[in-house]
Amino acid sequence: MPIYEYKCKKCALLTSAFVRNVEREVVPTCQHCGGKTARALSRFAVGKDAARVRSDFGAVPRSAEDYKDPRQIGRWVENQFESYGMDLPDEARTMIDAARDGELPDAVKDL
C-alpha cells in the first residue's frame, strides 16, 4: 500500500496520502491551506549494504557501522584530499583532530 504525494495548486506545498486501494483514485485536499492538489513525483530511497557503500564511496569507512561515528568522516575527508593531490586546509585538520580527541562540534553533539 503506497503513500503518494500531492502538490497543492494554491500554496505549492506537498501533502502525503496513504492509499489503501491503488485502483481507487484519491485526491486529498492540501493539509496546509485546504486547496486542490495534483499528484507529484516523489523522491525515493534505495537501501545499500556495506559492500555497495564501499564501492560507491571508497574503502573508507570500512563498514556501515562507521557511519554512526561522526569522527570517521575525518578519515574520509583526509583520503579524499589525498586522492585529489590537495593539501588538507589547516581549519579542517584542526576540526578532524579535535573530533578524534572527542571534541565534537555542537551540531554533531546534538545528534
Summary of the structure (lengths in Angstrom):
residues: 111
radius of gyration: 21.9
end to end distance: 31.7
largest distance: 59.4
contacts: 234
relative contact order: 0.11
helix: 36%
strand: 13%
